[in-house]
């Protein structure tokens, strides 16, 4: 059963990324009723600006119906507008838009198996990041707040001066740690404090020997001013755990496996390369050393595939001074609600794999994660 679960997870990941290597030709006949894949933020914003939609959403669901020359419409998040309300230049861009999902397609008995793959249009797999993401002093600005782990929620006070917050470390999954942090940013320098909410790890049932526990301390880091690609920092743990905390945190330890309890000082760094994958509004690949543990992975917001919009995160943690290697896989699906909540949140499973008590790789945690979007991402 354990191996079967791993095979299912592996097949799922391969299906997503293998599709990225396949490009389908556009339909030869004109498509007059279609959904626009959210792969061009500037055009999506332009359309909504001309229709006086404020704030515009670069990942809005836009459906174009120009089948009837006397009644051509464009639907945005379920609200209908006349197609002629757009300028001639914008209408031309909409009609010639290359990334369409044909809504006039014929449905047959085999469509239940083939429709998803027929909808995939991945001519636009990788794009450069936005200017904000490559800025060494304003990279922290981030409208996405994730409940467990992930990039920090960043609030700009004035350009390169702002605040950021996070629950868990940037690399952790749900219930993995009691770590929380708050930071102040100025000109590429980040300084902040971290503390603990001991209720968080209690959300995870079993396999708590893979957890990371913090008390209180501070950290400071700096992004080199040649683009947002290298950050180095220092972490100092100032408080020791109480006897009660030690007893609780080590209660699941074995001779071979131990929870990691932060103490002393750590020197951290991260190499990263911002990138837009599948039209994502935010994303990066990275390799990092954090709290004496190595991490490599990818994290992206609002990727688009076959008409769906989702966040994707993969993190491989290895060569820890205390913990076993572990692998985090997370997919949060957007476009669940309607109206203003259409892109306001995403929810989905977060799966963690590591070794069990017998040394076999297995799923040690499956938990729901939630991401909120506050404001726009452009």
C-alpha positions as a printed NumPy array, in Angstrom:
array([[  0.   ,   0.   ,   0.   ],
       [  2.868,   2.382,   0.839],
       [  4.538,   1.784,  -2.514],
       [  1.215,   2.188,  -4.292],
       [  0.748,   5.638,  -2.736],
       [  4.217,   6.674,  -3.818],
       [  3.576,   5.466,  -7.365],
       [  0.345,   7.467,  -7.521],
       [  2.114,  10.625,  -6.354],
       [  4.953,  10.094,  -8.819],
       [  2.521,   9.521, -11.696],
       [  0.656,  12.702, -10.787],
       [  3.823,  14.831, -10.801],
       [  5.051,  13.3  , -14.076],
       [  1.664,  13.965, -15.703],
       [  1.811,  17.657, -14.811],
       [  5.372,  18.256, -15.97 ],
       [  5.362,  15.933, -18.96 ],
       [  2.458,  17.917, -20.345],
       [  4.752,  20.94 , -20.284],
       [  6.903,  19.458, -23.02 ],
       [  3.958,  19.012, -25.414],
       [  2.788,  21.77 , -27.725],
       [ -0.477,  21.593, -29.609],
       [ -1.181,  23.453, -32.829],
       [ -3.951,  25.988, -32.805],
       [ -7.249,  25.136, -34.506],
       [ -7.258,  25.762, -38.244],
       [-10.876,  26.95 , -38.228],
       [-11.704,  30.208, -36.417],
       [-12.774,  29.778, -32.799],
       [-15.59 ,  32.167, -31.963],
       [-16.568,  30.944, -28.494],
       [-13.648,  30.431, -26.171],
       [-12.028,  31.024, -22.815],
       [ -8.799,  32.996, -22.794],
       [ -5.983,  31.235, -20.953],
       [ -4.598,  33.687, -18.35 ],
       [ -1.11 ,  33.804, -19.867],
       [ -0.861,  37.509, -20.753],
       [ -1.207,  39.696, -17.67 ],
       [ -0.904,  42.99 , -19.569],
       [ -3.737,  42.137, -21.976],
       [ -6.01 ,  40.875, -19.189],
       [ -5.414,  44.079, -17.24 ],
       [ -5.991,  46.199, -20.354],
       [ -9.322,  44.504, -21.066],
       [-10.588,  45.053, -17.534],
       [ -9.323,  48.648, -17.417],
       [-11.29 ,  49.505, -20.557],
       [-14.387,  47.973, -18.946],
       [-13.792,  50.004, -15.756],
       [-13.186,  46.954, -13.569],
       [-11.173,  48.028, -10.531],
       [ -8.959,  46.457,  -9.429],
       [ -8.207,  44.367, -12.53 ],
       [ -7.306,  40.721, -11.992],
       [ -4.578,  39.306, -14.277],
       [ -5.951,  35.804, -13.673],
       [ -9.635,  36.547, -14.207],
       [-11.795,  34.077, -16.138],
       [-12.522,  35.732, -19.5  ],
       [-14.916,  34.094, -21.966],
       [-15.408,  35.546, -25.442],
       [-18.536,  34.865, -27.533],
       [-18.427,  36.39 , -31.021],
       [-20.568,  33.768, -32.784],
       [-23.415,  36.173, -33.424],
       [-22.278,  39.312, -35.25 ],
       [-25.212,  41.234, -33.757],
       [-24.663,  40.105, -30.17 ],
       [-20.959,  39.744, -29.419],
       [-20.091,  39.599, -25.716],
       [-17.177,  39.167, -23.351],
       [-17.71 ,  37.662, -19.901],
       [-15.361,  38.477, -17.005],
       [-15.768,  36.512, -13.791],
       [-19.345,  35.727, -14.83 ],
       [-20.303,  39.351, -15.586],
       [-21.332,  40.025, -19.19 ],
       [-20.123,  43.044, -21.194],
       [-20.626,  44.036, -24.859],
       [-17.596,  43.144, -26.939],
       [-17.834,  46.514, -28.698],
       [-17.112,  48.257, -25.377],
       [-13.452,  47.456, -26.005],
       [-11.324,  49.575, -28.304],
       [-10.718,  48.229, -31.841],
       [ -7.07 ,  47.563, -30.978],
       [ -7.992,  45.512, -27.898],
       [-10.712,  43.623, -29.784],
       [ -8.143,  42.672, -32.405],
       [ -5.805,  41.347, -29.698],
       [ -8.651,  39.327, -28.155],
       [ -9.679,  37.798, -31.488],
       [ -6.1  ,  36.853, -32.418],
       [ -5.168,  35.714, -28.906],
       [ -3.208,  32.463, -29.383],
       [ -4.038,  30.765, -26.079],
       [ -7.706,  29.791, -26.376],
       [ -9.81 ,  27.021, -24.888],
       [-12.432,  26.13 , -27.462],
       [-15.865,  26.045, -25.815],
       [-17.543,  24.88 , -29.042],
       [-15.784,  21.514, -29.001],
       [-17.83 ,  18.362, -29.471],
       [-18.314,  16.131, -26.446],
       [-18.386,  12.345, -26.861],
       [-18.128,   9.27 , -24.651],
       [-14.33 ,   9.411, -24.755],
       [-14.178,  13.066, -23.691],
       [-14.14 ,  12.12 , -20.02 ],
       [-10.667,  10.675, -20.608],
       [ -9.289,  13.045, -23.25 ],
       [-10.833,  16.491, -22.716],
       [ -8.265,  17.737, -20.193],
       [ -5.343,  16.888, -22.469],
       [ -7.101,  18.353, -25.516],
       [ -7.457,  21.659, -23.657],
       [ -3.75 ,  21.963, -22.887],
       [ -2.075,  24.763, -24.825],
       [  1.472,  25.173, -23.624],
       [  3.144,  27.282, -26.272],
       [  4.031,  29.685, -23.467],
       [  5.813,  27.568, -20.88 ],
       [  8.515,  29.874, -19.536],
       [  8.656,  33.68 , -19.43 ],
       [ 10.948,  36.207, -17.746],
       [  9.903,  37.389, -14.277],
       [  8.412,  40.79 , -13.502],
       [ 10.635,  43.769, -12.645],
       [  9.456,  43.584,  -9.051],
       [ 10.679,  40.005,  -8.639],
       [ 14.204,  40.764,  -9.859],
       [ 14.602,  43.809,  -7.617],
       [ 16.995,  43.188,  -4.73 ],
       [ 15.217,  45.755,  -2.568],
       [ 11.539,  45.206,  -3.453],
       [ 11.377,  41.436,  -4.036],
       [  9.696,  41.037,  -0.644],
       [  6.471,  42.715,  -1.86 ],
       [  4.083,  39.789,  -2.035],
       [  0.25 ,  39.908,  -1.943],
       [ -0.057,  36.168,  -1.229],
       [ -0.503,  35.078,   2.379],
       [ -0.183,  31.334,   2.918],
       [ -1.403,  29.753,   6.131],
       [  1.457,  27.221,   6.393],
       [  4.935,  27.871,   4.982],
       [  5.739,  29.415,   1.615],
       [  7.042,  32.861,   0.762],
       [  6.459,  35.583,   3.32 ],
       [  3.474,  37.929,   2.97 ],
       [  5.084,  41.27 ,   2.109],
       [  3.529,  44.71 ,   2.68 ],
       [  5.244,  47.751,   1.082],
       [  5.193,  50.885,   3.237],
       [  7.136,  52.926,   0.683],
       [  8.796,  51.135,  -2.243],
       [ 11.824,  49.347,  -0.76 ],
       [ 10.695,  49.859,   2.85 ],
       [  8.142,  47.427,   4.201],
       [  7.101,  44.526,   6.402],
       [  6.715,  40.781,   5.941],
       [  5.141,  37.986,   7.967],
       [  5.008,  34.213,   7.828],
       [  3.726,  31.127,   9.637],
       [  6.244,  28.308,   9.525],
       [  9.509,  28.649,   7.643],
       [  9.514,  29.432,   3.948],
       [ 10.31 ,  25.766,   3.266],
       [  8.019,  24.008,   5.758],
       [  4.649,  22.329,   5.327],
       [  1.512,  22.232,   7.513],
       [  2.08 ,  21.095,  11.103],
       [  5.826,  20.718,  10.601],
       [  6.974,  23.52 ,  12.912],
       [  5.859,  25.993,  15.558],
       [  7.966,  28.732,  13.932],
       [  6.458,  32.153,  13.121],
       [  8.24 ,  35.339,  12.075],
       [  7.88 ,  39.062,  11.365],
       [ 10.387,  41.204,   9.471],
       [ 11.266,  44.749,   8.492],
       [ 12.77 ,  45.437,   5.053],
       [ 14.836,  48.399,   3.896],
       [ 17.094,  48.646,   0.833],
       [ 17.594,  44.888,   0.563],
       [ 18.245,  44.377,   4.287],
       [ 15.821,  42.199,   6.23 ],
       [ 15.781,  42.189,  10.015],
       [ 13.227,  40.447,  12.158],
       [ 12.265,  38.297,  15.08 ],
       [ 10.86 ,  34.793,  15.265],
       [  8.841,  33.091,  17.941],
       [  6.727,  29.994,  18.495],
       [  3.087,  28.917,  18.491],
       [  3.192,  25.438,  20.005],
       [ -0.328,  24.623,  18.851],
       [  0.753,  24.45 ,  15.191],
       [  2.667,  21.108,  15.288],
       [ -0.242,  19.508,  17.126],
       [ -2.175,  19.684,  13.853],
       [  0.014,  16.893,  12.494],
       [ -0.827,  13.402,  13.728],
       [  2.04 ,  10.924,  14.029],
       [  5.582,  11.125,  12.6  ],
       [  6.42 ,  14.138,  14.757],
       [ 10.066,  13.081,  14.844],
       [ 10.307,  15.054,  11.572],
       [  9.245,  18.328,  13.189],
       [ 11.263,  21.507,  13.735],
       [ 10.808,  23.447,  16.973],
       [ 11.748,  27.048,  17.759],
       [ 11.661,  29.219,  20.865],
       [ 12.546,  32.871,  20.188],
       [ 15.327,  34.806,  18.53 ],
       [ 16.216,  37.15 ,  15.7  ],
       [ 17.61 ,  37.002,  12.198],
       [ 19.09 ,  39.437,   9.716],
       [ 19.863,  38.992,   6.027],
       [ 20.875,  40.934,   2.937],
       [ 20.168,  40.529,  -0.779],
       [ 23.18 ,  41.481,  -2.902],
       [ 22.287,  44.532,  -5.045],
       [ 22.821,  42.952,  -8.477],
       [ 19.38 ,  41.416,  -8.874],
       [ 17.33 ,  39.155,  -6.682],
       [ 19.461,  36.012,  -6.91 ],
       [ 21.527,  35.68 ,  -3.7  ],
       [ 20.586,  36.338,  -0.076],
       [ 22.733,  35.56 ,   2.951],
       [ 21.905,  35.934,   6.622],
       [ 22.413,  35.1  ,  10.277],
       [ 20.004,  33.566,  12.804],
       [ 20.475,  33.635,  16.574],
       [ 18.299,  31.671,  18.994],
       [ 18.009,  33.633,  22.239],
       [ 15.711,  31.505,  24.399],
       [ 15.954,  27.953,  25.674],
       [ 12.913,  25.649,  25.764],
       [ 11.306,  24.897,  29.11 ],
       [ 11.414,  21.422,  30.622],
       [  7.784,  20.934,  29.673],
       [  8.488,  21.913,  26.062],
       [ 11.498,  19.588,  25.862],
       [  9.459,  16.713,  27.209],
       [  6.688,  17.3  ,  24.69 ],
       [  8.973,  17.932,  21.702],
       [ 11.109,  14.833,  22.273],
       [  8.287,  12.458,  23.233],
       [  8.25 ,  10.933,  19.722],
       [ 12.033,  10.606,  19.357],
       [ 13.654,   7.227,  18.74 ],
       [ 17.254,   6.067,  18.764],
       [ 17.488,   6.86 ,  15.038],
       [ 15.072,   9.751,  14.526],
       [ 14.972,  13.049,  16.414],
       [ 13.023,  16.277,  16.167],
       [ 15.109,  19.356,  15.473],
       [ 15.134,  21.922,  18.296],
       [ 16.738,  25.231,  17.347],
       [ 19.627,  26.441,  19.499],
       [ 22.701,  28.611,  19.042],
       [ 23.558,  30.44 ,  15.828],
       [ 23.045,  29.627,  12.147],
       [ 24.456,  31.081,   8.933],
       [ 21.938,  30.923,   6.109],
       [ 21.873,  31.67 ,   2.393],
       [ 19.714,  31.164,  -0.668],
       [ 20.498,  31.161,  -4.383],
       [ 17.326,  31.782,  -6.383],
       [ 16.26 ,  32.54 ,  -9.916],
       [ 12.877,  34.249, -10.384],
       [ 10.951,  32.792, -13.321],
       [  7.42 ,  32.756, -14.734],
       [  6.324,  29.186, -15.413],
       [  3.016,  28.488, -17.206],
       [  2.102,  32.174, -16.966],
       [  2.63 ,  32.344, -13.191],
       [  2.485,  35.8  , -11.64 ],
       [  5.245,  34.903,  -9.199],
       [  7.748,  32.056,  -9.059],
       [ 11.328,  30.964,  -8.45 ],
       [ 13.664,  28.005,  -8.422],
       [ 16.088,  27.918,  -5.521],
       [ 18.825,  26.199,  -3.6  ],
       [ 19.285,  27.175,   0.035],
       [ 20.997,  26.418,   3.319],
       [ 18.669,  27.287,   6.202],
       [ 19.096,  26.347,   9.858],
       [ 21.79 ,  23.771,   8.94 ],
       [ 19.517,  22.075,   6.396],
       [ 19.77 ,  22.097,   2.596],
       [ 16.77 ,  22.828,   0.386],
       [ 16.197,  22.79 ,  -3.366],
       [ 12.861,  23.381,  -5.036],
       [ 10.393,  25.514,  -6.93 ],
       [  7.536,  27.739,  -5.741],
       [  5.053,  29.437,  -8.088],
       [  1.823,  31.402,  -7.789],
       [ -1.113,  31.315, -10.206],
       [  0.189,  28.892, -12.819],
       [ -2.253,  28.223, -15.662],
       [ -2.827,  24.803, -17.215],
       [ -5.84 ,  23.624, -19.282],
       [ -8.06 ,  26.422, -17.991],
       [ -7.139,  25.873, -14.347],
       [ -5.17 ,  28.279, -12.158],
       [ -3.163,  26.949,  -9.241],
       [ -0.119,  27.43 ,  -6.998],
       [  2.589,  24.785,  -7.025],
       [  5.381,  24.19 ,  -4.519],
       [  8.011,  21.476,  -4.314],
       [ 10.768,  21.429,  -1.703],
       [ 13.402,  18.762,  -1.118],
       [ 15.101,  19.04 ,   2.28 ],
       [ 18.281,  16.999,   2.711],
       [ 21.57 ,  16.824,   4.608],
       [ 20.059,  18.06 ,   7.861],
       [ 22.202,  17.95 ,  10.981],
       [ 19.312,  16.287,  12.847],
       [ 16.278,  15.405,  10.715],
       [ 15.702,  12.833,   8.005],
       [ 15.44 ,  13.925,   4.373],
       [ 11.928,  14.942,   3.408],
       [ 10.042,  16.082,   0.311],
       [  7.12 ,  18.501,   0.18 ],
       [  4.625,  18.602,  -2.699],
       [  1.801,  21.136,  -2.692],
       [ -0.901,  22.179,  -5.168],
       [ -3.396,  24.909,  -4.238],
       [ -6.293,  25.381,  -6.669],
       [ -7.759,  28.804,  -7.407],
       [-11.019,  29.737,  -9.207],
       [-13.231,  27.946,  -6.692],
       [-15.457,  30.848,  -5.624],
       [-17.187,  33.533,  -7.686],
       [-17.316,  37.322,  -7.946],
       [-14.714,  39.134,  -5.779],
       [-13.551,  35.817,  -4.265],
       [-12.757,  34.333,  -7.693],
       [ -8.997,  34.803,  -7.226],
       [ -9.003,  35.741,  -3.548],
       [ -7.952,  32.335,  -2.271],
       [ -6.62 ,  28.932,  -3.264],
       [ -6.853,  25.67 ,  -1.366],
       [ -5.447,  22.207,  -1.846],
       [ -3.388,  19.309,  -0.476],
       [  0.096,  19.52 ,   0.952],
       [  1.878,  16.157,   0.978],
       [  5.134,  15.413,   2.82 ],
       [  7.235,  12.297,   2.254],
       [ 10.058,  11.015,   4.44 ],
       [ 11.317,   7.859,   6.113],
       [  9.139,   6.018,   8.588],
       [ 10.334,   4.175,  11.699],
       [ 11.501,   1.266,   9.522],
       [ 13.522,   3.506,   7.227],
       [ 11.109,   3.257,   4.282],
       [ 10.131,   6.313,   2.247],
       [  6.446,   6.978,   2.812],
       [  3.831,   9.696,   3.098],
       [  4.15 ,  11.118,   6.623],
       [  1.666,  13.958,   6.288],
       [ -1.304,  14.925,   4.104],
       [ -2.907,  18.189,   5.119],
       [ -4.889,  21.02 ,   3.523],
       [ -3.2  ,  24.367,   2.991],
       [ -4.804,  27.703,   2.203],
       [ -3.5  ,  30.782,   0.394],
       [ -5.138,  34.216,   0.402],
       [ -4.494,  36.963,  -2.14 ],
       [ -4.6  ,  40.511,  -0.823],
       [ -4.425,  43.082,  -3.62 ],
       [ -2.863,  42.588,  -7.065],
       [  0.408,  40.976,  -8.115],
       [  1.584,  43.285, -10.892]])
